[in-house]
Amino acid sequence: MKVRIIQCSNPSHWYADKIGQEFEVKNEANDFYIVNYDDNVCVYKKNCEIVPEEEIIQDKGLFTGQQLIDIAERRSEEHTSE
């Protein structure tokens, strides 16, 4: 799972200048995530959002399951119409 920093409630937090950046979550507690950055640090949950799986897949240049189904259906339709 990845999180994206969307705000910082305290300018002294390590992620104050990291708004918009994404980090891999290593663990989770009640109010914060432990992320993979500089020996694993905490980010308050209220200051980030979970990156949807679809965005992670697209960032890697891969297809979601539904996209693969759509491609296969289009190719099948193209093949039968020839």
N, C-alpha and C positions, 0 to 999 in steps of 0.2 A: 504494500500500500504506500502511496505517496501523498504528501500534503503540500499545499501551496500557501505560502505566507500571504495573508491579505491585509494585515494591519499589525501595528505594534503598539501595545498599550503603555509601554515604558521605553523612552529613548535610550536607556542604558542596556536593554536586552541585546544579546548578540545578534539578533535578526532584525534590528531596527533598520538597517540598510539593505535588507534582503527581500523587501516587499515584491511579490510576483514570482519569486524563485521557488522551486520545488525540491523536496527532500524526501528520501526514503525513510519510512518509519521502521524503527527497530523494536520498539516496545511502546506500551501505552499505560497510563495511570488515570486516575479520576479526572484531573483537570488539564493534563498535558500529554504530549507525545514525546518520546525520545527519538530523535532523528539522527541519521548518519551524516554528521558534519563535525569536523574538528574533535574527534574522540567522543562522539555521541553526546548531544546536548538536548535540553528540553525546550519545547515550544508550547505555549499555552494553547489549548484547543480553541479558545475564543478568538485567537489571532490567526487561525489558519482554516483551510477547507480541504476536504479530501478530494484528491484529483480523481475524476471519474476514470474507470478502467478503459473506456473508449479513447480518451485523450492519450493515455499512456501507450496504448496500442498504435494509435495514429502517429504519435511522436517517433515511434520506432520503425515506421514505414510498413507496418503489418496491417492485416485486415481483421475486422471482427467477424464472428461467425455469420451474422446476418449479411454482411457485405459479401462474403464468399458465396452464400446461397443466392443472392441477387445476381452476382456475376455468372454463376453456373446457369441460372434460369435464362438470363439474356443470351448466353452462348447457345443454349439449347434451342431457344426460339429462333435465333439467327440461322442455326444449322437446319432446322426443319422447314424454314421458309425458302431455302435455296433450291 
